[in-house]
Amino acid sequence: MRTLLAMPLLALACATVDAPTAPPASAPSLPAHLADPDHNPPPWCPSSSHLSAVGASTQGREDALAHAKRNLLTKLGNSIHVEAESFSRLVSVDGQQSAEYRDVQRVLEKVDFRHPDLIEIVDAPQRQGDETYVVACLPRGPTIARLESDLDTDVKRFDTWDKTAQEAQTRGDRPAFVAALVNLSTAMAAVAPTLVQIRALAGSPARVEQRLTSRWLALVEASTKLRAQVRFVLDVQPSERMSHVAADLTEFFRQALAPLGSEVRLAPTCPQGATATYLISVRADAECNRGSLGPTCRPLFEVMGQECASGRQVFRSGLEKIKVNAADPRGEDHALRAVVRKIDPQAIRDELRAAMKSELPGEEVR
């Protein structure tokens, strides 16, 4: 039974409530709250103040109790599933599913109800023939109060990062804003499951929900606008050995950068007075060794990112994860062309995204 109560509610929501077994025709009819508990809740557990469910079993009281609790959690899980979908739509920005939104969405897919100890068995079990019937009740008020208490620490953490993000935004400190937004995303993912459970039990949002979601939406929208302002200046300088594949290399890096900002311009230096612009300088070389299949070559990169407005170096990387090589019996030039064709722009993009993570607000799904 302990394992049963730990099951995620959204998984239980996929199940159906076990209906009490109808008695034989000759048996006395069941009380209304046992025969049709959804429409006739027990008088001691009115639907206005309680969530209730009936469990029945021929195996005795404990098994009937387990069925009752499972049915109650399934009913709660169905309500949470509906509220999770509603909340999920609420925290998206104009339907855009940002990286921050996906962090929240992931936790909403699996919500655990952590207070099964609040489930009450108020009335004595009833028997009819071989069946034992048990009614389980969950009081809405005390459960909501416990959930609101659970929120306190996470709400304080949310408020701290919200304030940090606003201050960074005011002074134009992009790295500090991005760092605060990442932490704010974690904080929102922490409060979201509890907010959804309160919605399911109360039939309305928690007192703090509107404040949290409005601040969340404002900052995610601000991050989206910041992202739209990002521009790149790309300067690819190949070694003499790589000069004949310079155009291909430039195109690979242009493709890699394009989804990370609004524009990629080819130039050796930053434009005058540029803001939200980064110079990406690429030095490309290769290492080639002779083998039985002819020259075998692998590319060597040194990539530097610089913020144009301040001259601040943002990152320096050798793109160590780009591990490709190629051989060609016709000679080194052919081997170099072959190895460049094997470079995946997505792999370069992933490396650049990781290197620029302190500068780029949450990436939008494209």
N, C-alpha and C positions, 0 to 999 in steps of 0.2 A: 504494500500500500504506500510506503514511503516513496518508492520509485515512481508509482503512479502519479503522486502529487507533484513531483518534480518535472513532469512532462511539460514541454512548451505548450502554451495555450493555443497558439495558432495551429499547432499540429492537432490538438484535440478538436479544434474547430472543424477539421475535415471529417470528424466522426459525427455520428448522430446520437441523440439522447436515447438511452435505452428506455423504451416504454414499459410501464408495468404490465404484467401479464393479465389478460382479462380472466376473471374467475369463471368457473363452470356455470352453466345456466341455472343450476339448482342452488348455487351458493348465494349467500346474501350479497347485495351489491356493495361495491367499495364506496367509502366516503368520497365526496366530490373532489377533495384535494388530493386523493390518491389516484382516482380514476382519470382525472383530467387536470393535472396540476398547473399546466400552462394557463388555462382559463379560470381555474378555481384555486388560487394559491391558498395555502393553509392560513387559517385566521390568525395564527400567532406569527406568521411571516408574511404580512401584506406586501404586495409588489411595490408599493410606494416607498417602503423602507428596507426591503429585503430582496435578495435573489434566492430562489428556492428550487429544489429538484427532488424527485422521488427516486429511490432505488428499491428494487425488489429482487429476491433471491430465494431459491429453495435450499440454499446451503447455510442459512442461518443469518443471525444479526450482523456479524462482521462483514460477510460478503454483501449483504444488502446495503450496509453502510458504505462500503467501497464503491458500489454502483451509484449510490446517491451522490457521493462526492465527485465521482467521475462525471456524472450527468450535469452537476452544477458547474464544474469547471469547463465542460464542453459548451454549456449555455453562455458562460462568461466569455469563453474563447470566441464564440460566434460574434458576440457584440464587439469584442476587441478587434476582430478582423475587419469589421465594417468601419470602426473608428480609425484604425490604422490607415486604411485606404483614404479616408477623408483627411486625416492629418498629413498624410504624404502629399496630397494635392495642395494642401495649405502652405507647406514649406517649400514648394517649388516656386521659381520666379518666372512668371509668364509661361509656365509649362517647360522651362528650360531645366534640364537635369544636370546641375553642376556637380563637381567632385564633392563639394560639401554636402549637397543634397543626397548623393549616393551613400555617404557615410551614415546619414540618418536612416535612409531607406533600408540599409542592411540590418540595422538593429530592430526595425519594425517588422522584419520578416520572421523574427523569433522573439516573442515576448513571454517571459516567465512570470507567473503570478507567485509572489514570494511569501504570501501570508495565508496559506491554507489553515494555519492555526486559528484563524478567525471564523472558520466554518463551524456552525453550531448544530447540534442535534437537540432540539428543544422538547419534542414530544417523544413519548415512549414508542418503541417499535410496535407495529401492529401485525397480527398474523391473520391470514385467511387461507384455510386449507394448508397446503405445504409451503405457501409463500409467506415470507417475512417482508414487511414494508417499512422503510425508513425515510424520513424527510430531512434533508440537509438544508440549512439556511445560512446565507451570508449577509450580515447586516451592512447596508450601504454606508451609513454614517460613520461608524467606527473604522470601516475599511478605508473609506476615503480619507479620514483623518490620519490613518497610518501611512497611506500613500503620500499625502501632503507632507508629512513629517520626513518621509524618505527623500523628498525633493530638496529639503533645505540646503544640504551641503552642495549638491550639484547646481542649484540655482545661484548660490554664492560664487561658485567657480565660474559659472556662465557670466555673471555680472562683472567679475574681475577681468575676464578676457574681453568682454564687450567694451569696458572702459579703456582697456589698453589699446584695442583696435581703433576706437574713436580718437584717442589722443594721437596715435601714429598717423591716422588719416589726416588729422588737422595739421600736423607739422610736415606732412608729405614724406614720411619715412616708410617707403615701400617695403623693405625687408621686415621691419617691425610689424607693419600691418599684416603682411602675409603670415608671419609667425603667430600673431594673435588670432588670425582667422582660422588657422589650422587647429589651435587650441579651442577656439570657440566651437568649431565643428565637433570636436570630441565632447565638449560640454553639452551641446545640443543633442548629440547621440545618446548621452547619458540620461537626459531628462525626458526624451521623447517617449520611451516605453511607459513611464509612470504617468505622463500626461494622457496617453491613450487609455490606460486603465481607468483613470479618473473619469474620462469622458464616457467610457462604457458603463460605469457604475452610477454616475450622477446624471447622465443624460445631457450634460452640458460641460463646457471646458472648465478647467481649474482656474482659480482666481489669477494665477500668474501667467497663464498661457498666452493671453493676448500681448502682454508686455514682452515676453520672451520671443514669440514668433515675429512681432513687428520689428524688434531690434535685429533679429536674425535675417529677415527678409531685406531690411535696409542695408545691412553689411554685405550680404551676398550680392545684392544688386550693385553696390559700390565696387565690389571685387570684379564683377563682370565688366563694368565700365573701365576699370583700371586695365583689365586684360585687353580690352579693345584698343587701348591707347599704345600698347607695346609695339615697338618697331625694331627691326634688326637691320644692321649694316653688315654685310658679309664680305670678307676679304680672304680669298683662298690663294695662297702662295705655294705652288709646288716646287720641289727641287728640280734641278736640271734633268735628273733621271725621270721625273714624273711629268715633265712639261707637256709631253704629247697627250696626256690624259687630263690636262687641266680643266677643260670644259666639262668633262664627265664628273670630275670631283666637285666642281662648283655646283653643278646641277643637283648632285646628291645632297650636298649640304643645304642648298636652297629648299629642296623638298622637305628635308628634315626640320627646318626652322619654320616653314610656312604655317603649320597649324598652331604654333606657339605664340604667334603675334598677328598683327593686322597687315604687316608689310615686311618684305625682305628686299633691301636695296643692295646692289653690288657696288661697292666703293671701298677704297683703301683706308679712308678716314671717316670720322664722324662728321655729319653736317653741322654747320654753325648754329648754335642755339638750340640744338635738338633736346627734347625732353622725352622721358619714357622710352629712350632709344639705347640700344646696346650694340657695340661693335664686337662682332665675332670674328676673330682672326685665326685662320687655319694655316698651319705650316705642314705640308705633306711631303713625305719621303717614302722610301721603300728599302727593304732589305732583301737581297736576292742571293741565292746559293745555287751552285750547279749540282745537278743530280742526274740519275739515269734517264729521267724523262725530260731533261733539259733544265733551264733555269726555273727555280721555284722562288716566287716572290711573295712577300707579305707587306702590307702598308704600315707606315709609321706616322702617327699624327701628334701634333701639339696644338691644342685649341685653347684660346684665351678669350674670356668674355670681359668686356669693360663697359661700365655705365658712361655714356657719352657726356652727360651734364656735369658729373663730378670727376670723371677720370678714374673712378674707383674700380679696381680689379674685382670682378665678381667671382670668377672661377678660373682655374687652369687645369686642363685635363689631357691625358694621353689617350683617351678613348680605349682603355685597355680591354674592354669587353668586345671590341670589334676584332675578332680573331678569324681572319680569313687568309687563305693563301691559294696560289694557283701556279701550275707549271705549264710550259709550252715548249716543245722541242724546236720551234722555229726561232726562238731567241727571247731575250729579256723584254723587248718592247711588247711582244705578243703576250708574254706572261703577265706584264703589268696591266695591259688592257683587260686580260682575263680576270685578274684579281679585283680590279676596280668594278667590273660588272657583277662581281659576287657580293659587293657591299650592299647591305640592306639599309635604305634610308630610315626605316622604322627603328632599327637598332641604334643608328646615330641619334635619332630623335629622342629615344629613351634615355640615352646618356646625357644629351644636352638638357632634357627636361629635369633630370636628377641634379645636374650641375646648377641649374637656374632655379631650383625649387624655392629658394629664399626670395626670389624676385617676382615670381609669377603667381598671381592669385589663382584660385581653383580653376582648372581647365574645364571648359565646356565640352559636352559631348558633341562630336561633329559627325 
